[in-house]
Amino acid sequence: MEPQKLLKPSWFPGNGESYAILLAILDKQKRAPEIDLSEFPSEAQRQEICEVLTDELLTSGFEDEWKINHRGDLIEGLIDIFNPYV
């Protein structure tokens, strides 16, 4: 990942840990190059980001019996940031 992508943009309301998780998830899904986070994403991009985040939440955001874990809390916060329907 390029070093400049690691810098949290000024529009991003979350903390550095949330931004790092976002970049890791997008990179894992191979969508990072398609989404430019230097500016606030378009509605279509936000919808795509939410879809990726929701998939990740279901695979790594819960412990046994659907108890949310720390990563899941961070991902839920990211979904709140990018949800185009809020």
Contact map, one row per residue, 1 for C-alpha under 8 A:
11101100000000000000000000000000000000000000000000000000000000000000000000000000000000
11111100000000000000000000000000000000000000000000000000000000000000000000000000000000
11111110000000000000000000000000000000000000000000000000000000000000000000000000000000
01111110000000000000000000000000000000000000000000000000000000000000000000000000000000
11111111000000000000000000000000000011000000000000000000000000000000000000000000000000
11111111000000000001001000000000000000000000000000000000000000000000000000000000000000
00111111100000000000000000000000000000000000000000000000000000000000000000000000000000
00001111110100010010000000000000000000000000000000000000000000000000000000000000000000
00000011111100000000000000000000000011100000000000000000000000000000000000000000000000
00000001111110000000000000000000000000000000000000000000000000000000000000000000000000
00000000111110000000000000000000000000110000000000000000000000000000000000000000000000
00000001111111000010000000000000000000010000000000000000000000000000000000000000000000
00000000011111100000000000000000000000000000000000000000000000000000000000000000100000
00000000000111110110000000000000000000000000000000000000000000000000000000001100000000
00000000000011111110000000000000000000000000000000000000000000000000000000000000000000
00000001000001111111000000000000000000000000000000000000000000000000000000000000000000
00000000000000111111100000000000000000000000000000000000000000000000000000000000000000
00000000000001111111110000000000000000000000000000000000000000000000000001100100000000
00000001000101111111111000000000000000000000000000000000000000000000000000000000000000
00000100000000011111111100000000000000000000000000000000000000000000000000000000000000
00000000000000001111111110000000000000000000000000000000000000000000000001100000000000
00000000000000000111111111000000000000000000000000000000000000000000000000100100000000
00000100000000000011111111100001000000000000000000000000000000000000000000000000000000
00000000000000000001111111110000000000000000000000000000000000000000000000000000000000
00000000000000000000111111111000000000000000000000011001000000000000000000000000000000
00000000000000000000011111111111000000000000000010010000000000000000000000000000000000
00000000000000000000001111111111000000000000000000000000000000000000000000000000000000
00000000000000000000000111111110000000000000000000000000000000000000000000000000000000
00000000000000000000000011111111000000000000000000010000000000000000000000000000000000
00000000000000000000000001111111100000000000000000000000000000000000000000000000000000
00000000000000000000000001111111111000000000000000000000000000000000000000000000000000
00000000000000000000001001101111111100000000000000000000000000000000000000000000000000
00000000000000000000000000000111111100000000000000000000000000000000000000000000000000
00000000000000000000000000000011111100000000000000000000000000000000000000000000000000
00000000000000000000000000000011111110001000100000000000000000000000000000000000000000
00000000000000000000000000000001111111101000000000000000000000000000000000000000000000
00001000100000000000000000000000001111111000000000000000000000000000000000000000000000
00001000100000000000000000000000000111110000000000000000000000000000000000000000000000
00000000101000000000000000000000000111111000000000000000000000000000000000000000000000
00000000001100000000000000000000000011111100000000000000000000000000000000000000000000
00000000000000000000000000000000001110111111110000000000000000000000000000000000000000
00000000000000000000000000000000000000011111110000000000000000000000000000000000000000
00000000000000000000000000000000000000001111111000000000000000000000000000000000000100
00000000000000000000000000000000000000001111111100000000000000000000000000000000000000
00000000000000000000000000000000001000001111111110000000000000000000000000000000000000
00000000000000000000000000000000000000001111111111000000000000000000000000000000011100
00000000000000000000000000000000000000000011111111100000000000000000000000000000011100
00000000000000000000000000000000000000000001111111110000000000000000000000000000000000
00000000000000000000000001000000000000000000111111111000000000000000000000000000010000
00000000000000000000000000000000000000000000011111111100000000000000000000000010011000
00000000000000000000000000000000000000000000001111111110000000000000000000000000000000
00000000000000000000000011001000000000000000000111111111000000000000000000000000000000
00000000000000000000000010000000000000000000000011111111100000000000000000100110000000
00000000000000000000000000000000000000000000000001111111110000000000000000100010000000
00000000000000000000000000000000000000000000000000111111111000000000000000000000000000
00000000000000000000000010000000000000000000000000011111111110000000000000100000000000
00000000000000000000000000000000000000000000000000001111111111000000000100110000000000
00000000000000000000000000000000000000000000000000000111111111000000000000000000000000
00000000000000000000000000000000000000000000000000000011111111000000000000000000000000
00000000000000000000000000000000000000000000000000000001111111000000001100000000000000
00000000000000000000000000000000000000000000000000000001111111100001111110100000000000
00000000000000000000000000000000000000000000000000000000111111110111100100000000000000
00000000000000000000000000000000000000000000000000000000000011111111100000000000000000
00000000000000000000000000000000000000000000000000000000000001111110000000000000000000
00000000000000000000000000000000000000000000000000000000000000111110000000000000000000
00000000000000000000000000000000000000000000000000000000000001111111000000000000000000
00000000000000000000000000000000000000000000000000000000000001111111100000000000000000
00000000000000000000000000000000000000000000000000000000000011100111110110000000000000
00000000000000000000000000000000000000000000000000000000000011100011111110000000000000
00000000000000000000000000000000000000000000000000000000000010000001111111000000000000
00000000000000000000000000000000000000000000000000000000000110000000111111100000000000
00000000000000000000000000000000000000000000000000000000100111000001111111110000000000
00000000000000000000000000000000000000000000000000000000000010000001111111111000000000
00000000000000000100100000000000000000000000000000000000000000000000011111111100000000
00000000000000000100110000000000000000000000000000001101100010000000001111111110000000
00000000000000000000000000000000000000000000000000000000100000000000000111111111000000
00000000000001000000000000000000000000000000000000000000000000000000000011111111100000
00000000000001000100010000000000000000000000000000001000000000000000000001111111110000
00000000000000000000000000000000000000000000000001001100000000000000000000111111111000
00000000000000000000000000000000000000000000000000000000000000000000000000011111111001
00000000000010000000000000000000000000000000000000000000000000000000000000001111111000
00000000000000000000000000000000000000000000011011000000000000000000000000000111111100
00000000000000000000000000000000000000000000011001000000000000000000000000000011111111
00000000000000000000000000000000000000000010011000000000000000000000000000000000011111
00000000000000000000000000000000000000000000000000000000000000000000000000000000001111
00000000000000000000000000000000000000000000000000000000000000000000000000000001001111
